[in-house]
Amino acid sequence: MKSFNWKVIHDRAQDDASTSKTTPIYQTSSFTFTGLDDLEGFFQPENNRYMYSRYGNPNPDQLARKVSELEGAPAGVATSSGMSAILCGVLSVVRPGESVLIPEDVYGGTYDLFQQFFQEWQVDIHTVSFTDLSEVEKHITEKTALVYTESVTNPLLRVENIEAVVNIAHKHRVPVMVDNTFATPYFSQPYKSGVDLVVHSATKYIGGHSDVTAGVLVGEKALVERAKAKAIQLGMNISPFESWLTVRGLKTLSVRMERQSSNAKAMAEFLNDQSGVNVYYPEYLATHGNGAMVSFELVDRYDIHKFFEQLEWVKIVPTLAGVETTVSYPLKTSHRSLPPQMQKKLGITEGLVRMSVGLEDQMDIMKELRSALKAAEKD
Ligand SMILES: Cc1ncc(COP(=O)(O)O)c(C=O)c1O
């Protein structure tokens, strides 16, 4: 069996006769046929043909295949964004009149998708605290069609007990879908713990270079096929070029995660030593390490506006997972739409900073943080 790192780097043999070392970009909207019998071949079961890029194209298929392999899942589909991957995954299992359980600390965009879009489509959404899993079980009814969660939550980096969630949901014959964006398959492979569908905003660590918007859904073959049909009907396809870029980024996933995660650990330790700073950093992830995200709260002795303004090269962005260290402000970006009482309950406060640690030298990141913290100290 091939190792994780082998699978990250190598492509499967391609049907391309050009012997090109890298995968060609199939920048085409459609494919050609030699006659009507040839065309009919596309519609036969188990065919390997392509017809029209919204239905399928070698580059998105390669992205889907690679992420499926890394997650250990039998099937996958690549889509235009993390949100469209979530949408087609949920649509593959949930119907109007049914209900879904989501954690209250879910990513803000996902919260909106469920609370706004799906509520409008007559799906009942139950938002519960997943820190006490007996609450999850209490809310499962015969209408529950899906339990949805994240392997590492955003922005406070709570590590979900995936096995326990799966045990509870499957006891009631309810499928489980997990967003594995923050952990990446390098640190966590939820499909192997029994999760039915795993989703990634490949915009983040899978792509890794902040130059694409992409999503991947992997999991059980029948579910992924249903999700793929929705993605085709709703036009959620990703372009060949964006898929190609994402695959190129993915090849360095392991080395990026190793270095970014060890940098993040050093920054968490540094911040932990500063007075007036509360650090959120996951205690463990699988066997490899702790991930590359560090969140921290600056309490009263710091002026949060000054802290952000004083950062010289660490940029403020509403995203994460690039090769550069960046910071975001969850209260006004990713979690802006949450009701204020929910923000408060979850600890998404005025002083909360979410940092995505990059590949720089630790000394450089530490220097930048130290000088911004110093400048932000109140008199
Ligand atoms: C955990 C998580 N899931 C899903 C998404 C949505 O992904 P995209 O922006 O690629 O649609 C994001 C975006 O920030 C995210 O952080």
The ligand as a MOL file (V3000), in Angstrom:
LIG
                    3D

  0  0  0     0  0            999 V3000
M  V30 BEGIN CTAB
M  V30 COUNTS 16 16 0 0 0
M  V30 BEGIN ATOM
M  V30 1 C -14.1370 25.6450 7.8670 0
M  V30 2 C -14.6260 26.2360 6.5830 0
M  V30 3 N -15.4830 25.5290 5.8270 0
M  V30 4 C -15.9530 26.0120 4.6560 0
M  V30 5 C -15.5830 27.2570 4.2110 0
M  V30 6 C -16.1310 27.7770 2.8990 0
M  V30 7 O -15.1840 27.6080 1.9140 0
M  V30 8 P -15.0870 28.5080 0.5710 0
M  V30 9 O -14.7940 29.9030 1.0060 0
M  V30 10 O -14.0120 27.8500 -0.2090 0
M  V30 11 O -16.4220 28.4230 -0.0890 0
M  V30 12 C -14.6790 28.0200 4.9530 0
M  V30 13 C -14.2630 29.3620 4.4730 0
M  V30 14 O -13.6470 30.1260 5.1600 0
M  V30 15 C -14.1910 27.4950 6.1880 0
M  V30 16 O -13.3310 28.1840 6.9530 0
M  V30 END ATOM
M  V30 BEGIN BOND
M  V30 1 1 1 2
M  V30 2 1 2 3
M  V30 3 2 2 15
M  V30 4 2 3 4
M  V30 5 1 4 5
M  V30 6 1 5 6
M  V30 7 2 5 12
M  V30 8 1 6 7
M  V30 9 1 7 8
M  V30 10 2 8 9
M  V30 11 1 8 10
M  V30 12 1 8 11
M  V30 13 1 12 13
M  V30 14 1 12 15
M  V30 15 2 13 14
M  V30 16 1 15 16
M  V30 END BOND
M  V30 END CTAB
M  END
